[in-house]
Amino acid sequence: MASGNVKVKVGTRPPWVGLAAAVWVQMAAGNAYTFPLYSPALKSVLGYDQRQLAMLGVANDVGENFGVIAGVLCNRLPPWLVLLVGAAFCFLGFGALWLAVSGTVLGMPFWLLWIALAIGTNSNAWFVTAVLVTNMRNFPLRRGVVAGLLKGYVGLSAALFTQIFSGVLHRSPTALLLLLAIGLPVVCLSTMYYVRPCTPALGAGGDEEDAMQDGHFAFAQVASVLLGAYLVGTTVLGNVVKLSDATSYALFGVTVLLLLAPLAIPVKMTLFRKTKRPMMEPAAANGAVETPASAEEEPLLIPSDAPPADDGEDTDKVPVLLAEGEGAVVKRKRRPRRGEDFEFTEVLVKADFWLLWVGYFIGVGTGVTVLNNLAQIGAAAGIADPTVLLSLFGLGNFLGRLGGGAISEKFVRSMLLLPRPIWMALTQVILAVAYLCLAYALAPGVVYLCAAVIGICYGVQFAVMIPTTSELFGLKNFGLFYNLMALANPLGAVLFSEELAGRLYDEAAARQQHGRPGGATNACHGPDCFRVAFAVLAGCCALGTAVSLVLAARIRPVYRALYAGGSFRLPNSSQQN
């Protein structure tokens, strides 16, 4: 198989070992979700106000989502080298934060901490790009399920880090930062050998092979749900009952066993081997193949069983075909259709790309505002400890990613052929309602419920965007296009979190300070802290709903072409070798 201009060796073993290893990498890739756990220490130890803290939250999101370089290089570098770069960034960035918070280095300027945090969380972009691109290509016929499962583990990592922070690390921000700086790179270095291109799982064995794949994915999904429920349950238990160190360590040991559960799939396949069936060549399964020069100029011949044109780009083919028949025209280069492999310049002029980007920008931008300000939202409602809030948001985020991928996959293969962006629209309606509840009914119970609901809707945006991007624009440059979409997250954090919520919070805190001389100047309590911000976020989600519905209506022909009859059909441009 070729990736870009570089030949990449493809393993002959099934890709399930790489998927199991990717679970651990994805959990490490959720280190950006730990920001609410150590942000109070940044605020108290270094003396920052809420707007400065919001700016650090922007650095957290910029680093996590700026993966354009990783997206370009993933077609030129082997996955293990991409993971190695991420491990180095994790060590450098969080190591610098640990030096500042622990007091080892005094007087570190704000701009340097901003850069260090961005570098540390940028490790996520390298981690996610390596495992997501590799596994999407290894399982090209289960894109929605793979995207939902892997991104679900990233969302679930918030609950994992909360359990570690509360139980194993005794709520020590410095210990947490040290774990991020040293422990996570060790995890990635130990798994990077297994994350590699493998013989794609194409279901060439027919219905029996498809049923086996579905069973394996169902097992992985059930294991992840059990892990999520266990993590939230132990976190709540730790807040209700004082747990001993031995109990905390034992609970964490069970967590490790649940994280190892996906390894049962390759173990079972090894112990209970079946007769090997003929499989398609790897080059036929993904868009990372090297297209021959002759394939760039293909004859404009339409096979009798070709799917209907989906975007009106083929209306001029009849005269061209007639001219071909007379020998006047031999070949010409045509633009890719939806579902085929796009190049960078070709995707930037497509309305579908920008509609998807805007809808995703609103969904994740408003959601990340809640995540970055979760500790302060809880404090405004009278919740002193944010760990349960973060666990609920993390569990919701996980369920949204896992369920969004699986449910959208189910409906695109059903008789309805329902476009995936429909689920972005539906969840943004729910987001608008949740933001209005937080704006006008801020109370502990409401905050707990809304944290979980917003987490679910936030997770669905990821699970829907990823397979939709690959279905519209192909797998060849999927790493780049995914990371272009991911830029919506930090841009949303700048606009919604820092400029909107952070600024209004500091203004409300200043007004309260005038009424309470001698109080803290950077703390705000009560519903006025975020009321206007949440009302604005609700209005933005109404706009996002409209954009997502327009996109769904435009691209429905793509799903008729790709999934008619309930089975996925690889586009022609992805089958050239």
C-alpha positions in Angstrom: 0.0 0.0 0.0 1.1 3.5 -0.6 0.5 6.6 1.5 1.1 9.8 -0.3 4.4 9.4 -2.1 5.9 6.9 0.4 5.5 3.1 0.3 4.1 1.8 3.6 4.5 -1.8 4.6 1.1 -3.4 5.4 0.9 -6.1 8.0 -0.9 -9.3 7.0 -2.4 -9.9 10.4 -6.0 -8.8 11.2 -6.4 -5.2 12.4 -8.0 -6.1 15.8 -4.7 -5.9 17.8 -4.1 -2.4 16.5 -7.7 -1.4 17.5 -7.1 -2.7 21.0 -3.8 -0.8 21.3 -5.6 2.3 19.9 -7.9 2.2 22.9 -5.0 3.0 25.3 -3.6 5.7 23.0 -7.1 7.3 22.8 -7.3 7.3 26.6 -4.0 9.1 26.7 -5.2 11.5 24.0 -7.9 12.8 26.4 -5.4 14.7 28.5 -6.9 18.0 27.5 -10.0 17.0 29.5 -7.9 17.3 32.7 -7.8 21.1 32.5 -10.7 21.6 35.0 -8.8 19.4 37.5 -5.7 21.5 37.6 -7.0 24.9 36.4 -8.0 25.9 40.0 -4.3 25.4 41.0 -3.2 27.6 38.0 -5.6 30.3 39.2 -4.6 30.2 42.9 -0.9 29.5 42.8 -0.2 31.8 39.9 -2.8 34.5 40.7 -4.7 34.5 37.4 -8.2 36.0 36.9 -11.0 34.2 35.0 -10.2 35.7 31.7 -6.6 34.7 31.9 -7.8 31.2 32.9 -10.1 31.2 29.9 -7.1 32.2 27.7 -5.3 29.1 29.0 -8.4 27.1 28.1 -8.0 28.4 24.6 -4.4 27.2 24.6 -5.7 23.8 25.8 -8.1 23.7 22.9 -5.8 25.1 20.3 -3.1 22.5 21.1 -5.6 19.7 21.2 -7.1 20.4 17.8 -4.3 21.9 15.7 -3.5 18.8 13.8 -3.1 20.1 10.3 0.7 19.2 10.4 -0.1 15.8 11.8 -2.8 15.3 9.1 -0.3 16.1 6.3 2.5 14.0 7.7 0.3 10.9 8.5 0.4 10.1 4.7 4.2 10.3 4.7 5.3 8.9 8.1 4.5 5.5 9.6 2.0 5.6 12.5 4.7 4.8 15.2 6.7 7.9 14.3 3.6 10.1 14.5 2.9 8.7 17.9 6.5 9.3 18.9 6.2 13.0 18.1 3.0 13.2 20.2 4.8 11.5 23.2 7.6 14.1 23.0 5.1 17.0 22.9 3.3 15.5 25.9 6.5 15.3 27.9 7.7 18.8 27.1 4.4 20.7 27.5 3.0 19.1 30.7 6.5 19.0 32.1 6.8 22.8 31.9 3.4 23.1 33.6 4.5 20.9 36.4 7.6 23.0 36.9 5.4 26.1 37.3 2.6 24.7 39.5 5.0 22.8 41.8 7.1 25.9 42.3 10.2 24.3 40.9 10.5 27.3 38.5 9.2 30.6 39.8 8.0 33.6 37.8 7.3 31.7 34.6 5.6 34.3 32.3 2.0 33.8 31.2 2.9 33.6 27.5 5.3 30.8 28.1 2.7 28.8 30.1 0.3 29.4 27.3 2.7 27.9 24.8 3.6 25.0 27.1 0.0 24.1 27.6 -0.6 24.3 23.8 2.4 22.0 23.1 1.3 19.5 25.8 -2.3 19.1 24.5 -1.1 19.2 20.9 0.1 15.7 21.6 -3.5 14.7 21.3 -3.7 15.7 17.7 -0.7 13.4 16.9 -2.1 10.6 19.0 -5.6 10.8 17.5 -4.5 11.3 13.9 -2.2 8.2 14.1 -4.7 5.8 15.5 -7.9 7.2 13.8 -6.5 7.4 10.3 -4.9 3.9 10.6 -8.0 2.2 12.0 -10.4 4.0 9.6 -8.3 2.6 6.8 -8.1 -0.8 8.4 -11.9 -1.0 8.8 -13.1 1.0 5.8 -16.6 -0.6 5.8 -17.3 0.3 9.5 -16.3 3.9 9.6 -19.0 5.2 11.8 -18.6 2.4 14.4 -14.8 2.8 14.4 -15.0 6.6 14.7 -17.6 6.4 17.5 -15.7 3.8 19.5 -12.3 5.4 19.3 -13.5 8.9 19.9 -15.7 7.6 22.6 -12.7 6.4 24.5 -11.2 9.9 24.3 -14.3 11.3 25.8 -14.3 8.6 28.5 -10.8 9.5 29.4 -12.1 12.5 31.4 -13.8 10.1 33.8 -10.6 7.9 33.9 -8.4 10.9 34.8 -10.9 12.0 37.4 -10.8 8.6 39.1 -7.0 8.7 39.1 -7.0 12.3 40.4 -9.5 11.6 43.2 -8.3 8.2 44.3 -4.8 7.4 43.4 -3.3 10.9 43.3 -5.2 12.2 46.4 -6.4 15.3 44.4 -2.9 16.6 43.9 -2.6 18.9 40.8 1.1 18.6 40.7 1.0 14.8 40.8 -1.6 14.9 38.0 0.7 17.1 35.8 3.6 14.8 36.5 1.5 11.8 35.4 0.6 13.6 32.2 4.2 14.5 31.5 5.8 11.0 32.2 3.1 8.4 32.4 1.2 9.1 29.1 4.3 9.1 26.9 5.3 5.7 28.4 1.8 4.3 27.5 2.1 5.5 23.9 5.7 4.3 23.5 4.6 0.8 24.7 1.7 0.6 22.2 3.0 2.3 19.1 4.4 -1.0 17.7 0.9 -2.4 17.3 -0.7 0.7 15.7 0.1 -0.1 12.0 -1.6 -0.5 8.7 -3.0 -4.1 8.4 -5.0 -6.1 5.9 -8.3 -4.3 5.8 -11.3 -6.0 7.3 -13.6 -5.9 4.2 -16.0 -8.7 5.1 -15.0 -10.7 2.0 -16.3 -13.8 3.6 -19.9 -12.7 3.1 -22.7 -12.6 5.7 -20.9 -14.8 8.2 -17.8 -12.6 8.1 -20.0 -9.4 8.5 -21.8 -11.0 11.4 -18.5 -11.8 13.1 -17.2 -8.3 12.7 -20.5 -6.9 14.0 -20.2 -9.2 17.0 -16.6 -8.1 17.7 -17.6 -4.4 17.6 -20.6 -5.0 19.8 -18.3 -6.7 22.3 -15.9 -3.7 22.3 -18.9 -1.3 22.7 -20.3 -3.2 25.6 -16.9 -3.3 27.3 -16.5 0.5 26.8 -20.0 1.1 28.3 -19.2 -1.0 31.3 -16.0 0.9 31.8 -17.8 4.2 31.6 -20.4 3.2 34.1 -17.7 1.8 36.4 -15.6 5.0 36.3 -18.5 7.3 37.1 -19.8 5.0 39.8 -16.4 4.8 41.5 -16.0 8.6 41.3 -19.4 9.2 42.9 -18.6 6.6 45.5 -15.3 8.4 46.3 -17.2 11.6 46.9 -19.8 10.0 49.2 -17.5 7.6 51.2 -14.0 8.1 52.3 -12.0 5.4 50.6 -8.7 4.0 51.9 -5.6 3.9 49.7 -5.8 0.1 49.3 -9.5 0.4 48.1 -8.6 3.2 45.6 -5.8 1.1 44.2 -8.0 -1.9 43.9 -10.7 0.0 42.1 -8.1 1.4 39.7 -6.8 -2.2 39.1 -10.3 -3.2 37.9 -10.2 -0.1 35.6 -7.0 -1.5 34.0 -8.7 -4.9 33.4 -11.7 -3.2 31.7 -9.3 -1.2 29.5 -7.7 -4.5 28.4 -11.0 -6.0 27.4 -10.7 -5.3 23.6 -7.6 -7.5 23.6 -10.0 -10.4 24.0 -11.0 -10.1 20.3 -7.6 -10.9 18.8 -7.0 -13.5 21.5 -10.2 -15.2 20.6 -9.4 -15.0 16.9 -6.0 -16.5 17.6 -7.3 -19.4 19.7 -10.3 -20.2 17.4 -8.9 -19.7 13.9 -11.1 -20.2 10.9 -10.1 -21.1 7.4 -8.8 -18.0 5.7 -11.0 -16.7 2.9 -9.8 -14.7 -0.1 -9.6 -11.0 0.8 -9.3 -7.9 -1.4 -5.9 -6.3 -1.6 -5.3 -3.6 1.0 -5.0 -1.0 -1.8 -8.7 -1.5 -2.6 -9.9 -0.6 0.8 -8.7 2.9 1.5 -8.0 6.2 -0.1 -4.3 6.2 0.9 -3.4 4.3 -2.2 -1.0 5.8 -4.7 -3.0 6.7 -7.8 -1.2 5.8 -11.0 -0.7 8.5 -13.5 -3.0 6.8 -15.9 -5.8 6.8 -13.3 -5.7 10.6 -13.1 -7.1 10.8 -16.6 -9.8 8.1 -16.8 -12.3 7.6 -19.6 -15.7 9.0 -18.9 -17.5 5.7 -19.1 -20.6 5.1 -17.0 -21.1 1.4 -16.0 -24.7 0.2 -16.2 -24.9 -0.4 -12.4 -23.3 3.0 -11.4 -25.2 4.9 -8.7 -27.0 8.1 -9.8 -25.1 11.3 -10.0 -25.3 13.1 -6.7 -24.4 16.7 -7.3 -25.2 17.7 -10.8 -21.6 17.6 -12.0 -22.3 15.0 -14.7 -24.9 16.8 -16.7 -22.5 17.4 -19.6 -21.4 13.8 -20.0 -23.7 12.9 -22.9 -22.0 15.1 -25.5 -18.6 14.1 -24.2 -19.4 10.4 -24.5 -20.7 10.9 -28.0 -17.5 12.7 -28.9 -15.5 9.8 -27.4 -17.4 7.4 -29.5 -16.4 9.3 -32.6 -12.8 9.6 -31.5 -12.9 13.4 -31.1 -12.2 13.1 -27.4 -10.1 10.4 -25.8 -9.7 11.2 -22.1 -10.1 14.2 -19.8 -9.5 14.8 -16.1 -12.6 15.2 -14.2 -13.3 16.7 -10.8 -14.0 14.1 -8.0 -17.6 13.5 -7.1 -18.9 13.3 -3.5 -17.6 10.1 -1.9 -14.4 10.0 -4.0 -10.9 11.1 -3.0 -10.5 14.9 -2.9 -7.3 16.9 -2.9 -6.8 19.9 -0.5 -7.6 22.6 -3.1 -10.6 20.7 -4.3 -12.3 20.3 -0.9 -11.9 24.0 0.0 -14.3 25.1 -2.8 -17.1 22.7 -1.8 -20.1 24.1 -0.1 -20.6 20.8 1.7 -17.2 21.1 3.4 -18.0 24.6 4.8 -21.6 23.7 5.8 -20.2 20.7 7.8 -17.5 22.9 9.3 -19.9 25.6 10.4 -22.4 23.1 11.9 -19.5 21.3 13.7 -18.0 24.7 14.8 -21.2 25.7 16.6 -21.8 22.3 18.2 -18.3 21.8 19.6 -17.6 25.5 20.2 -20.5 25.9 22.6 -19.9 22.5 24.2 -16.2 23.2 24.9 -17.3 26.5 26.6 -19.1 24.5 29.2 -16.2 22.1 29.6 -13.6 24.8 30.0 -15.7 26.6 32.6 -17.1 23.6 34.3 -15.5 24.3 37.7 -16.6 27.9 37.7 -20.2 27.0 36.5 -20.4 24.5 39.4 -19.1 27.1 41.9 -21.6 29.6 40.7 -24.3 27.1 41.5 -22.9 26.3 44.9 -21.0 23.1 43.9 -17.5 23.2 45.5 -16.1 20.0 44.1 -16.1 19.8 40.2 -15.0 16.1 40.0 -18.5 14.6 39.8 -19.5 17.3 37.2 -16.4 16.4 35.1 -17.2 12.7 35.4 -20.8 13.2 34.3 -19.7 15.4 31.3 -17.0 12.8 30.5 -19.5 9.9 30.6 -22.0 11.8 28.5 -19.3 12.7 26.0 -18.3 9.1 25.8 -21.9 7.9 25.3 -22.5 10.6 22.7 -19.5 9.6 20.7 -20.1 5.8 21.0 -23.8 6.1 20.4 -23.6 8.8 17.7 -21.3 6.6 15.7 -23.3 3.4 16.1 -26.7 4.9 15.7 -25.8 7.0 12.7 -24.2 3.9 11.1 -27.4 2.0 11.7 -29.7 4.6 10.1 -27.5 5.2 7.0 -27.7 1.5 6.3 -31.4 1.3 6.9 -34.2 1.8 4.4 -34.4 5.4 5.5 -30.8 6.1 4.4 -30.8 8.9 7.0 -27.8 11.3 6.5 -25.5 11.6 9.5 -25.8 15.4 9.9 -29.4 14.9 10.9 -28.0 13.8 14.3 -26.0 17.0 14.6 -29.1 19.0 14.1 -31.1 17.0 16.6 -28.5 17.3 19.3 -28.0 21.0 18.8 -31.7 21.5 19.5 -31.2 19.7 22.8 -28.1 21.8 23.4 -30.1 25.0 23.0 -32.6 23.7 25.6 -29.9 22.8 28.0 -28.2 26.2 27.7 -31.5 28.0 28.4 -32.0 25.8 31.5 -28.5 26.8 32.8 -29.3 30.5 32.0 -32.6 30.7 33.9 -32.6 27.8 36.4 -29.0 27.5 37.7 -29.2 25.1 40.6 -27.0 22.1 41.6 -29.4 19.5 40.3 -29.9 21.4 37.0 -26.1 21.7 36.6 -25.5 18.0 37.2 -28.2 17.0 34.7 -27.2 19.6 32.0 -23.5 18.6 32.3 -24.4 15.0 31.3 -26.8 16.1 28.6 -24.3 18.6 27.1 -21.6 16.0 27.2 -23.8 13.6 25.2 -24.6 16.2 22.6 -21.0 17.4 22.4 -19.8 13.8 21.8 -22.3 13.3 19.0 -20.8 16.2 17.0 -17.4 14.3 16.9 -19.0 10.9 16.1 -21.0 12.4 13.2 -18.3 14.7 11.7 -15.6 12.1 11.3 -17.4 9.5 9.1 -19.3 12.2 7.3 -15.9 13.8 6.3 -14.6 10.4 5.0 -17.8 9.6 3.1 -17.9 13.0 1.3 -14.3 13.5 0.6 -12.6 10.0 0.7 -10.0 8.4 2.8 -6.9 9.4 0.8 -6.5 12.7 2.6 -8.8 12.0 5.5 -6.1 12.8 8.1 -5.8 16.4 6.7 -9.5 17.0 6.3 -10.3 15.7 9.8 -7.8 18.1 11.3 -9.1 21.0 9.3 -12.5 20.2 10.7 -10.9 20.0 14.2 -9.8 23.6 14.0 -13.4 24.5 14.7 -12.9 23.5 18.3 -10.2 26.0 19.3 -11.8 28.7 17.3 -15.0 28.1 19.1 -13.1 28.2 22.4 -11.7 31.7 21.5 -15.1 33.1 20.5 -17.5 31.5 22.9 -15.3 30.6 25.9 -12.7 33.4 26.2 -14.4 36.4 24.5 -18.0 35.6 25.6 -18.2 33.6 28.8 -14.8 34.6 30.3 -15.4 38.3 29.7 -18.9 38.3 31.1 -17.9 36.2 34.1 -15.2 38.7 35.1 -17.6 41.6 34.7 -20.1 39.9 36.9 -17.4 39.1 39.5 -16.3 42.8 39.5 -19.9 43.9 40.1 -20.2 41.5 43.0 -16.9 42.7 44.5 -18.4 46.3 44.7 -21.2 44.9 46.9 -18.8 42.8 49.1 -15.7 44.7 50.0 -12.8 42.5 50.9 -14.0 39.6 48.9 -12.1 37.8 46.2 -12.0 39.8 43.0 -11.8 36.8 40.6 -14.7 34.7 42.0 -18.4 35.0 40.9 -21.4 33.2 42.5 -25.0 33.0 41.4 -27.0 32.8 38.1 -25.8 36.1 36.8 -22.3 34.8 36.2 -23.1 32.9 33.0 -26.8 33.9 32.2 -26.1 36.1 29.2 -23.5 33.8 27.8 -25.8 30.7 27.9 -28.6 32.7 26.2 -26.2 33.5 23.4 -25.0 29.9 23.1 -28.7 28.8 22.8 -29.2 31.2 19.9 -26.1 30.0 18.2 -27.3 26.4 18.4 -30.5 27.4 16.7 -28.4 28.6 13.8 -26.3 25.4 13.9 -29.5 23.3 13.6 -30.5 25.1 10.4 -27.0 24.7 8.9 -26.9 20.9 9.7 -30.4 20.4 8.2 -29.4 22.2 4.9 -26.3 20.0 4.7 -28.3 16.8 5.3 -30.7 17.7 2.5 -27.8 18.4 0.1 -25.9 15.2 0.7 -28.7 12.7 0.9 -28.0 11.4 -2.7 -24.5 10.4 -1.4 -26.0 8.0 1.1 -28.3 6.6 -1.6 -25.3 5.9 -3.7 -23.0 4.5 -1.0 -25.5 2.6 1.2 -28.4 1.5 -1.1 -29.4 -2.0 -0.2 -27.9 -1.8 3.3 -24.2 -2.4 2.3 -21.4 0.1 1.8 -20.0 0.4 -1.8 -16.5 1.8 -2.1 -16.3 4.7 -4.6 -14.5 4.0 -7.9 -11.6 6.3 -7.1 -10.9 4.4 -3.9 -10.6 1.1 -5.7 -7.9 1.9 -8.2 -4.6 0.2 -7.7 
